[in-house]
């Protein structure tokens, strides 16, 4: 299953040379319209953006939209919005306006008559849409319905609707067959509402939520039940991507689940960064103490103060040296948990990364600071499970290498082709994460790969298989963090669901809506999580599935 689209391979990809000279010839921005959110973008700028954005995709060069975003210091959605307004404005201006026929004396203009009948289903669908994706609270929904239909509904009615729809959503979710996902790695995480936990299970590639529960606690027994519930929904758990939460390990034993554990690589690295920051702050406090001692020595020389000055100066320099060394070792540790080397395109294997991580920890161990020593002890236990993803990709990669060797008949050519594909994947992955400094390298890597696959469909098929294999490797639990970031605002706007039952019913509605809603941007644009997972419920409208079809 390919979620992120692979690069568009072309035989001769050329950068859009005329674009920048045209942009440089544009006149200075004119006076802006009062309704424009970006007054610094004049008419000429907007027409230029509209012309580029509205080019057919097969004629628009790769990276031109990001180039526009960098030039005008704006976001990609803003550029697309300007392009849409430019296109619709030109079409409406070019089309002949229709002149309405004059009304006869005494006739009523049908356009002024109410053409939409307010039925029960329309009211319920609107109320639930205000909930998802609107995020409107029950009391605010009453005002919205009153303004839309001149008929409001009380918070008690809204609460009853949420309970009724939540029970139906729970029954639907319980009957969903997740077997089309196949054997997958599940990401899991916890979210807290006050002190009450919410436990989450999600499939990372399609972002399908396979479980979202509001229990009374987050103990190992509770997490064990969540794992069993997830398997009851026919989810084949091959592995788990998680952070370093204590109950996780015991929950697998209680659920008798034999799955590979992939510890999230971001959280330990963030802990190293915090230690570096704390050591630097300690050095800054030493520097402030040095400044006070220096002022005292200038006023009156004392041997004791001078000895203290020398001692504090040595301590400060030592702390700065340790923080500088730890910062370098953190970059080495990041390199040890990478899947592909962005410089050479080498796909790492477990022994090399394990050795590199252990040597890095040995160097960290030489730093005497107490915080660093404790950090090393924790990392020693985490490193083996931080590299689990390399075990998962080993056999599929070996099978792909056999196919590549048969095609190229030369081991050196096969190795070079593998490195070209893997390097392109790594650089594009960096671009998706906002690392713009890799843009030029990614374009060069795409051009190199285009030379490999020129007029050779079998080579292109091999490249797409390797890209899909690399993309399916789960290295972090960021998918669960993504769901948490979407769910958190909805929970913050709702303070009515204080008991666990009403909160679980609300979560049932959220899961059904999220799994069936279509993504509006990004590589998954135009598809829902269920569509990406291959799960068909007979309709793509979650409200119809709940029993509230449109009129």
VOROKOL-19921 format. One record per residue (C-alpha): x negated, y, z; residue in three letters. Coordinates in steps of 0.5 Angstrom, whole numbers, plus 500, padded with zeros to 3 digits. Each point is the difference from the previous one (the first is absolute). Layout:
VOROKOL-19921
+-----+-----+-----+------+
:  px :  py :  pz : code :
+-----+-----+-----+------+
:   X :   Y :   Z :  ALA :
...
+-----+-----+-----+------+
END
This chain:
VOROKOL-19921
+-----+-----+-----+------+
:  px :  py :  pz : code :
+-----+-----+-----+------+
: 500 : 500 : 500 :  UNK :
: 497 : 507 : 498 :  UNK :
: 502 : 506 : 504 :  UNK :
: 495 : 505 : 498 :  UNK :
: 500 : 500 : 492 :  UNK :
: 493 : 498 : 497 :  UNK :
: 497 : 506 : 496 :  UNK :
: 502 : 501 : 493 :  UNK :
: 494 : 497 : 496 :  UNK :
: 498 : 503 : 493 :  UNK :
: 495 : 499 : 495 :  UNK :
: 498 : 508 : 500 :  UNK :
: 502 : 504 : 507 :  UNK :
: 498 : 507 : 499 :  UNK :
: 501 : 505 : 505 :  UNK :
: 505 : 506 : 498 :  UNK :
: 494 : 505 : 497 :  UNK :
: 505 : 505 : 497 :  UNK :
: 504 : 501 : 507 :  UNK :
: 495 : 504 : 504 :  UNK :
: 498 : 505 : 495 :  UNK :
: 508 : 501 : 499 :  UNK :
: 501 : 501 : 507 :  UNK :
: 494 : 505 : 500 :  UNK :
: 503 : 504 : 495 :  UNK :
: 507 : 501 : 503 :  UNK :
: 501 : 508 : 502 :  UNK :
: 501 : 502 : 508 :  UNK :
: 506 : 498 : 503 :  UNK :
: 506 : 504 : 499 :  UNK :
: 505 : 502 : 505 :  UNK :
: 503 : 495 : 504 :  UNK :
: 508 : 498 : 500 :  UNK :
: 503 : 501 : 507 :  UNK :
: 502 : 493 : 500 :  UNK :
: 493 : 497 : 499 :  UNK :
: 497 : 496 : 505 :  UNK :
: 493 : 501 : 498 :  UNK :
: 500 : 508 : 498 :  UNK :
: 493 : 499 : 498 :  UNK :
: 502 : 496 : 494 :  UNK :
: 502 : 505 : 494 :  UNK :
: 504 : 498 : 494 :  UNK :
: 494 : 498 : 496 :  UNK :
: 497 : 495 : 505 :  UNK :
: 507 : 497 : 501 :  UNK :
: 501 : 499 : 492 :  UNK :
: 493 : 497 : 500 :  UNK :
: 501 : 495 : 505 :  UNK :
: 507 : 499 : 497 :  UNK :
: 497 : 498 : 493 :  UNK :
: 495 : 496 : 503 :  UNK :
: 504 : 496 : 505 :  UNK :
: 506 : 499 : 495 :  UNK :
: 495 : 497 : 495 :  UNK :
: 502 : 492 : 498 :  UNK :
: 496 : 496 : 505 :  UNK :
: 496 : 496 : 494 :  UNK :
: 498 : 507 : 498 :  UNK :
: 498 : 503 : 507 :  UNK :
: 493 : 498 : 502 :  UNK :
: 499 : 497 : 507 :  UNK :
: 498 : 504 : 505 :  UNK :
: 503 : 507 : 497 :  UNK :
: 505 : 501 : 505 :  UNK :
: 495 : 499 : 506 :  UNK :
: 496 : 505 : 496 :  UNK :
: 506 : 505 : 500 :  UNK :
: 501 : 499 : 508 :  UNK :
: 493 : 502 : 501 :  UNK :
: 500 : 506 : 495 :  UNK :
: 506 : 503 : 503 :  UNK :
: 499 : 497 : 507 :  UNK :
: 507 : 497 : 501 :  UNK :
: 503 : 493 : 500 :  UNK :
: 502 : 495 : 495 :  UNK :
: 507 : 500 : 502 :  UNK :
: 500 : 508 : 499 :  UNK :
: 497 : 499 : 493 :  UNK :
: 505 : 495 : 498 :  UNK :
: 506 : 505 : 503 :  UNK :
: 497 : 506 : 495 :  UNK :
: 500 : 495 : 494 :  UNK :
: 507 : 498 : 501 :  UNK :
: 503 : 507 : 501 :  UNK :
: 496 : 502 : 494 :  UNK :
: 503 : 495 : 496 :  UNK :
: 507 : 500 : 502 :  UNK :
: 499 : 508 : 499 :  UNK :
: 498 : 500 : 493 :  UNK :
: 505 : 495 : 498 :  UNK :
: 506 : 504 : 503 :  UNK :
: 497 : 506 : 497 :  UNK :
: 500 : 497 : 493 :  UNK :
: 507 : 496 : 501 :  UNK :
: 506 : 504 : 497 :  UNK :
: 504 : 502 : 506 :  UNK :
: 507 : 498 : 500 :  UNK :
: 505 : 505 : 501 :  UNK :
: 506 : 498 : 503 :  UNK :
: 507 : 500 : 497 :  UNK :
: 504 : 506 : 503 :  UNK :
: 506 : 498 : 504 :  UNK :
: 507 : 500 : 498 :  UNK :
: 504 : 505 : 505 :  UNK :
: 502 : 496 : 506 :  UNK :
: 496 : 494 : 499 :  UNK :
: 495 : 498 : 506 :  UNK :
: 493 : 499 : 498 :  UNK :
: 498 : 492 : 501 :  UNK :
: 493 : 502 : 502 :  UNK :
: 503 : 504 : 506 :  UNK :
: 504 : 494 : 503 :  UNK :
: 497 : 495 : 505 :  UNK :
: 498 : 494 : 495 :  UNK :
: 497 : 495 : 506 :  UNK :
: 505 : 497 : 504 :  UNK :
: 497 : 499 : 507 :  UNK :
: 501 : 492 : 502 :  UNK :
: 498 : 496 : 506 :  UNK :
: 494 : 497 : 496 :  UNK :
: 498 : 507 : 498 :  UNK :
: 500 : 503 : 507 :  UNK :
: 496 : 493 : 503 :  UNK :
: 495 : 500 : 494 :  UNK :
: 499 : 508 : 501 :  UNK :
: 499 : 499 : 508 :  UNK :
: 495 : 494 : 499 :  UNK :
: 496 : 504 : 495 :  UNK :
: 499 : 506 : 505 :  UNK :
: 497 : 494 : 504 :  UNK :
: 496 : 497 : 495 :  UNK :
: 496 : 503 : 497 :  UNK :
: 503 : 507 : 503 :  UNK :
: 498 : 499 : 507 :  UNK :
: 506 : 504 : 502 :  UNK :
: 502 : 499 : 507 :  UNK :
: 507 : 498 : 502 :  UNK :
: 502 : 507 : 502 :  UNK :
: 497 : 504 : 494 :  UNK :
: 503 : 495 : 496 :  UNK :
: 507 : 502 : 502 :  UNK :
: 498 : 507 : 498 :  UNK :
: 497 : 497 : 493 :  UNK :
: 507 : 497 : 499 :  UNK :
: 504 : 505 : 502 :  UNK :
: 496 : 505 : 495 :  UNK :
: 500 : 495 : 494 :  UNK :
: 508 : 497 : 501 :  UNK :
: 503 : 505 : 505 :  UNK :
: 501 : 494 : 504 :  UNK :
: 495 : 498 : 505 :  UNK :
: 499 : 494 : 504 :  UNK :
: 499 : 500 : 508 :  UNK :
: 493 : 497 : 503 :  UNK :
: 504 : 494 : 503 :  UNK :
: 502 : 499 : 493 :  UNK :
: 493 : 500 : 497 :  UNK :
: 498 : 496 : 506 :  UNK :
: 505 : 494 : 498 :  UNK :
: 498 : 501 : 493 :  UNK :
: 493 : 498 : 502 :  UNK :
: 502 : 495 : 504 :  UNK :
: 504 : 496 : 495 :  UNK :
: 495 : 501 : 494 :  UNK :
: 494 : 498 : 504 :  UNK :
: 504 : 494 : 502 :  UNK :
: 501 : 498 : 493 :  UNK :
: 493 : 502 : 498 :  UNK :
: 497 : 495 : 505 :  UNK :
: 504 : 495 : 497 :  UNK :
: 498 : 501 : 493 :  UNK :
: 493 : 501 : 502 :  UNK :
: 500 : 493 : 504 :  UNK :
: 503 : 497 : 494 :  UNK :
: 494 : 503 : 495 :  UNK :
: 496 : 495 : 497 :  UNK :
: 492 : 502 : 500 :  UNK :
: 497 : 494 : 497 :  UNK :
: 499 : 504 : 493 :  UNK :
: 495 : 503 : 504 :  UNK :
: 496 : 494 : 500 :  UNK :
: 494 : 499 : 505 :  UNK :
: 499 : 507 : 503 :  UNK :
: 496 : 504 : 505 :  UNK :
: 504 : 503 : 505 :  UNK :
: 498 : 507 : 503 :  UNK :
: 503 : 501 : 507 :  UNK :
: 500 : 506 : 504 :  UNK :
: 504 : 503 : 506 :  UNK :
: 503 : 507 : 501 :  UNK :
: 503 : 503 : 506 :  UNK :
: 506 : 504 : 502 :  UNK :
: 498 : 503 : 506 :  UNK :
: 498 : 494 : 504 :  UNK :
: 504 : 495 : 496 :  UNK :
: 497 : 496 : 494 :  UNK :
: 502 : 499 : 493 :  UNK :
: 496 : 494 : 497 :  UNK :
: 499 : 500 : 493 :  UNK :
: 498 : 494 : 494 :  UNK :
: 499 : 503 : 493 :  UNK :
: 497 : 497 : 494 :  UNK :
: 495 : 504 : 498 :  UNK :
: 500 : 500 : 492 :  UNK :
: 508 : 501 : 499 :  UNK :
: 501 : 504 : 507 :  UNK :
: 506 : 495 : 501 :  UNK :
: 502 : 500 : 507 :  UNK :
: 501 : 493 : 502 :  UNK :
: 501 : 502 : 508 :  UNK :
: 501 : 506 : 504 :  UNK :
: 503 : 499 : 507 :  UNK :
: 501 : 504 : 506 :  UNK :
: 499 : 495 : 506 :  UNK :
: 499 : 502 : 508 :  UNK :
: 493 : 498 : 500 :  UNK :
: 494 : 499 : 495 :  UNK :
: 497 : 494 : 504 :  UNK :
: 497 : 494 : 496 :  UNK :
: 506 : 496 : 501 :  UNK :
: 504 : 505 : 497 :  UNK :
: 495 : 501 : 494 :  UNK :
: 500 : 492 : 499 :  UNK :
: 508 : 501 : 499 :  UNK :
: 499 : 505 : 495 :  UNK :
: 495 : 495 : 496 :  UNK :
: 505 : 495 : 501 :  UNK :
: 506 : 504 : 497 :  UNK :
: 496 : 502 : 495 :  UNK :
: 499 : 493 : 497 :  UNK :
: 507 : 499 : 501 :  UNK :
: 501 : 505 : 495 :  UNK :
: 496 : 495 : 495 :  UNK :
: 494 : 505 : 501 :  UNK :
: 493 : 495 : 498 :  UNK :
: 495 : 504 : 505 :  UNK :
: 493 : 498 : 497 :  UNK :
: 497 : 505 : 505 :  UNK :
: 501 : 506 : 504 :  UNK :
: 497 : 507 : 500 :  UNK :
: 500 : 504 : 506 :  UNK :
: 496 : 504 : 505 :  UNK :
: 497 : 498 : 507 :  UNK :
: 507 : 500 : 504 :  UNK :
: 499 : 495 : 505 :  UNK :
: 506 : 496 : 500 :  UNK :
: 499 : 498 : 493 :  UNK :
: 495 : 494 : 500 :  UNK :
: 504 : 497 : 506 :  UNK :
: 507 : 501 : 495 :  UNK :
: 497 : 495 : 495 :  UNK :
: 499 : 495 : 505 :  UNK :
: 507 : 500 : 503 :  UNK :
: 503 : 500 : 493 :  UNK :
: 495 : 494 : 498 :  UNK :
: 498 : 505 : 494 :  UNK :
: 493 : 498 : 496 :  UNK :
: 499 : 506 : 496 :  UNK :
: 494 : 504 : 498 :  UNK :
: 499 : 506 : 505 :  UNK :
: 497 : 506 : 496 :  UNK :
: 499 : 506 : 505 :  UNK :
: 501 : 507 : 497 :  UNK :
: 493 : 503 : 498 :  UNK :
: 503 : 507 : 501 :  UNK :
: 501 : 500 : 508 :  UNK :
: 493 : 498 : 502 :  UNK :
: 497 : 505 : 495 :  UNK :
: 504 : 505 : 503 :  UNK :
: 498 : 498 : 507 :  UNK :
: 492 : 501 : 498 :  UNK :
: 502 : 507 : 497 :  UNK :
: 503 : 502 : 507 :  UNK :
: 494 : 497 : 504 :  UNK :
: 496 : 504 : 495 :  UNK :
: 504 : 506 : 502 :  UNK :
: 500 : 499 : 507 :  UNK :
: 492 : 500 : 500 :  UNK :
: 499 : 506 : 496 :  UNK :
: 505 : 504 : 505 :  UNK :
: 496 : 497 : 506 :  UNK :
: 494 : 503 : 496 :  UNK :
: 503 : 506 : 499 :  UNK :
: 501 : 501 : 508 :  UNK :
: 493 : 499 : 501 :  UNK :
: 499 : 505 : 495 :  UNK :
: 504 : 505 : 504 :  UNK :
: 496 : 498 : 506 :  UNK :
: 494 : 502 : 497 :  UNK :
: 502 : 507 : 498 :  UNK :
: 502 : 501 : 507 :  UNK :
: 493 : 497 : 503 :  UNK :
: 497 : 505 : 495 :  UNK :
: 504 : 506 : 502 :  UNK :
: 498 : 498 : 507 :  UNK :
: 492 : 499 : 498 :  UNK :
: 500 : 507 : 497 :  UNK :
: 503 : 503 : 506 :  UNK :
: 495 : 496 : 505 :  UNK :
: 495 : 495 : 499 :  UNK :
: 501 : 494 : 504 :  UNK :
: 496 : 493 : 499 :  UNK :
: 506 : 496 : 502 :  UNK :
: 504 : 504 : 495 :  UNK :
: 495 : 499 : 494 :  UNK :
: 500 : 492 : 502 :  UNK :
: 507 : 500 : 500 :  UNK :
: 500 : 504 : 493 :  UNK :
: 495 : 495 : 497 :  UNK :
: 504 : 494 : 503 :  UNK :
: 507 : 502 : 497 :  UNK :
: 496 : 502 : 493 :  UNK :
: 498 : 493 : 500 :  UNK :
: 507 : 497 : 501 :  UNK :
: 503 : 505 : 495 :  UNK :
: 495 : 498 : 494 :  UNK :
: 501 : 492 : 502 :  UNK :
: 507 : 501 : 500 :  UNK :
: 500 : 503 : 493 :  UNK :
: 495 : 495 : 497 :  UNK :
: 505 : 495 : 503 :  UNK :
: 506 : 503 : 496 :  UNK :
: 496 : 501 : 494 :  UNK :
: 498 : 493 : 500 :  UNK :
: 507 : 497 : 502 :  UNK :
: 503 : 504 : 494 :  UNK :
: 495 : 497 : 495 :  UNK :
: 501 : 493 : 503 :  UNK :
: 508 : 501 : 499 :  UNK :
: 499 : 501 : 493 :  UNK :
: 496 : 494 : 500 :  UNK :
: 506 : 496 : 503 :  UNK :
: 505 : 503 : 495 :  UNK :
: 495 : 497 : 495 :  UNK :
: 501 : 493 : 503 :  UNK :
: 507 : 500 : 500 :  UNK :
: 501 : 502 : 493 :  UNK :
: 503 : 495 : 495 :  UNK :
: 496 : 503 : 494 :  UNK :
: 494 : 504 : 499 :  UNK :
: 502 : 507 : 497 :  UNK :
: 493 : 501 : 497 :  UNK :
: 498 : 493 : 497 :  UNK :
: 507 : 497 : 500 :  UNK :
: 498 : 494 : 504 :  UNK :
: 505 : 496 : 503 :  UNK :
: 498 : 498 : 507 :  UNK :
: 500 : 493 : 503 :  UNK :
: 500 : 499 : 507 :  UNK :
: 493 : 498 : 502 :  UNK :
: 497 : 506 : 497 :  UNK :
: 505 : 505 : 504 :  UNK :
: 500 : 496 : 506 :  UNK :
: 492 : 501 : 500 :  UNK :
: 501 : 507 : 499 :  UNK :
: 505 : 501 : 505 :  UNK :
: 496 : 496 : 505 :  UNK :
: 493 : 504 : 499 :  UNK :
: 504 : 507 : 500 :  UNK :
: 503 : 498 : 507 :  UNK :
: 493 : 498 : 502 :  UNK :
: 497 : 507 : 498 :  UNK :
: 506 : 503 : 504 :  UNK :
: 498 : 496 : 506 :  UNK :
: 494 : 503 : 501 :  UNK :
: 503 : 507 : 501 :  UNK :
: 500 : 500 : 508 :  UNK :
: 507 : 504 : 501 :  UNK :
: 505 : 497 : 504 :  UNK :
: 506 : 501 : 495 :  UNK :
: 496 : 498 : 494 :  UNK :
: 498 : 493 : 504 :  UNK :
: 507 : 499 : 502 :  UNK :
: 502 : 501 : 493 :  UNK :
: 495 : 495 : 497 :  UNK :
: 503 : 495 : 505 :  UNK :
: 507 : 501 : 497 :  UNK :
: 498 : 500 : 493 :  UNK :
: 496 : 493 : 501 :  UNK :
: 507 : 497 : 501 :  UNK :
: 503 : 503 : 494 :  UNK :
: 495 : 500 : 495 :  UNK :
: 502 : 492 : 498 :  UNK :
: 507 : 502 : 499 :  UNK :
: 499 : 507 : 497 :  UNK :
: 497 : 495 : 494 :  UNK :
: 505 : 495 : 499 :  UNK :
: 503 : 503 : 494 :  UNK :
: 493 : 498 : 496 :  UNK :
: 502 : 493 : 502 :  UNK :
: 507 : 501 : 497 :  UNK :
: 497 : 502 : 493 :  UNK :
: 494 : 495 : 500 :  UNK :
: 504 : 494 : 496 :  UNK :
: 504 : 505 : 496 :  UNK :
: 494 : 503 : 497 :  UNK :
: 496 : 494 : 499 :  UNK :
: 506 : 497 : 496 :  UNK :
: 500 : 507 : 496 :  UNK :
: 493 : 500 : 499 :  UNK :
: 500 : 493 : 497 :  UNK :
: 505 : 503 : 495 :  UNK :
: 496 : 505 : 498 :  UNK :
: 494 : 496 : 499 :  UNK :
: 503 : 496 : 495 :  UNK :
: 502 : 506 : 496 :  UNK :
: 493 : 503 : 500 :  UNK :
: 496 : 494 : 500 :  UNK :
: 495 : 504 : 503 :  UNK :
: 499 : 501 : 507 :  UNK :
: 497 : 507 : 500 :  UNK :
: 505 : 503 : 496 :  UNK :
: 506 : 497 : 504 :  UNK :
: 496 : 503 : 506 :  UNK :
: 500 : 507 : 497 :  UNK :
: 507 : 499 : 498 :  UNK :
: 502 : 499 : 507 :  UNK :
: 496 : 505 : 503 :  UNK :
: 503 : 505 : 495 :  UNK :
: 507 : 498 : 502 :  UNK :
: 499 : 500 : 507 :  UNK :
: 497 : 507 : 500 :  UNK :
: 505 : 503 : 496 :  UNK :
: 505 : 497 : 505 :  UNK :
: 496 : 503 : 506 :  UNK :
: 500 : 507 : 497 :  UNK :
: 507 : 500 : 498 :  UNK :
: 502 : 498 : 507 :  UNK :
: 495 : 506 : 503 :  UNK :
: 504 : 505 : 496 :  UNK :
: 507 : 497 : 502 :  UNK :
: 497 : 502 : 507 :  UNK :
: 499 : 507 : 499 :  UNK :
: 492 : 499 : 499 :  UNK :
: 500 : 505 : 494 :  UNK :
: 492 : 499 : 499 :  UNK :
: 501 : 494 : 497 :  UNK :
: 504 : 502 : 494 :  UNK :
: 494 : 501 : 495 :  UNK :
: 497 : 493 : 502 :  UNK :
: 507 : 497 : 499 :  UNK :
: 501 : 503 : 493 :  UNK :
: 493 : 497 : 498 :  UNK :
: 502 : 494 : 503 :  UNK :
: 506 : 499 : 496 :  UNK :
: 496 : 502 : 494 :  UNK :
: 495 : 495 : 501 :  UNK :
: 506 : 495 : 501 :  UNK :
: 503 : 502 : 494 :  UNK :
: 494 : 498 : 496 :  UNK :
: 501 : 493 : 503 :  UNK :
: 507 : 499 : 498 :  UNK :
: 500 : 503 : 493 :  UNK :
: 504 : 496 : 495 :  UNK :
: 500 : 494 : 505 :  UNK :
: 506 : 498 : 503 :  UNK :
: 497 : 494 : 504 :  UNK :
: 495 : 505 : 503 :  UNK :
: 506 : 505 : 502 :  UNK :
: 504 : 494 : 503 :  UNK :
: 494 : 498 : 505 :  UNK :
: 499 : 507 : 502 :  UNK :
: 507 : 501 : 502 :  UNK :
: 500 : 493 : 504 :  UNK :
: 494 : 503 : 504 :  UNK :
: 503 : 507 : 501 :  UNK :
: 506 : 496 : 503 :  UNK :
: 496 : 495 : 504 :  UNK :
: 496 : 506 : 503 :  UNK :
: 506 : 504 : 501 :  UNK :
: 504 : 494 : 504 :  UNK :
: 494 : 500 : 505 :  UNK :
: 503 : 503 : 507 :  UNK :
: 494 : 503 : 504 :  UNK :
: 504 : 505 : 504 :  UNK :
: 507 : 500 : 504 :  UNK :
: 501 : 507 : 496 :  UNK :
: 507 : 498 : 497 :  UNK :
: 503 : 499 : 507 :  UNK :
: 497 : 507 : 502 :  UNK :
: 504 : 503 : 494 :  UNK :
: 506 : 497 : 502 :  UNK :
: 499 : 503 : 507 :  UNK :
: 499 : 507 : 497 :  UNK :
: 507 : 499 : 496 :  UNK :
: 504 : 497 : 506 :  UNK :
: 497 : 505 : 505 :  UNK :
: 504 : 507 : 497 :  UNK :
: 506 : 496 : 500 :  UNK :
: 499 : 498 : 508 :  UNK :
: 498 : 507 : 502 :  UNK :
: 507 : 502 : 497 :  UNK :
: 504 : 495 : 503 :  UNK :
: 501 : 501 : 508 :  UNK :
: 507 : 496 : 500 :  UNK :
: 497 : 493 : 500 :  UNK :
: 497 : 499 : 507 :  UNK :
: 502 : 493 : 501 :  UNK :
: 497 : 494 : 496 :  UNK :
: 506 : 498 : 497 :  UNK :
: 502 : 506 : 496 :  UNK :
: 492 : 501 : 499 :  UNK :
: 500 : 493 : 496 :  UNK :
: 506 : 502 : 496 :  UNK :
: 497 : 506 : 498 :  UNK :
: 494 : 497 : 498 :  UNK :
: 504 : 495 : 496 :  UNK :
: 502 : 505 : 496 :  UNK :
: 493 : 503 : 499 :  UNK :
: 497 : 494 : 498 :  UNK :
: 506 : 498 : 495 :  UNK :
: 500 : 507 : 497 :  UNK :
: 492 : 500 : 499 :  UNK :
: 499 : 494 : 497 :  UNK :
: 506 : 502 : 495 :  UNK :
: 498 : 507 : 499 :  UNK :
: 496 : 502 : 494 :  UNK :
: 493 : 503 : 500 :  UNK :
: 500 : 507 : 497 :  UNK :
: 492 : 501 : 499 :  UNK :
: 494 : 496 : 501 :  UNK :
: 498 : 493 : 496 :  UNK :
: 507 : 497 : 502 :  UNK :
: 504 : 506 : 497 :  UNK :
: 507 : 497 : 498 :  UNK :
: 500 : 494 : 504 :  UNK :
: 502 : 498 : 506 :  UNK :
: 496 : 495 : 505 :  UNK :
: 505 : 494 : 499 :  UNK :
: 499 : 501 : 492 :  UNK :
: 493 : 500 : 501 :  UNK :
: 500 : 494 : 504 :  UNK :
: 505 : 496 : 495 :  UNK :
: 506 : 500 : 505 :  UNK :
: 507 : 501 : 497 :  UNK :
: 506 : 502 : 504 :  UNK :
: 505 : 501 : 494 :  UNK :
: 500 : 507 : 500 :  UNK :
: 495 : 506 : 501 :  UNK :
: 505 : 504 : 505 :  UNK :
: 499 : 499 : 507 :  UNK :
: 507 : 503 : 501 :  UNK :
: 503 : 495 : 496 :  UNK :
: 497 : 495 : 503 :  UNK :
: 502 : 502 : 507 :  UNK :
: 508 : 500 : 497 :  UNK :
: 500 : 507 : 498 :  UNK :
: 500 : 500 : 492 :  UNK :
: 501 : 507 : 497 :  UNK :
: 507 : 502 : 497 :  UNK :
+-----+-----+-----+------+
END
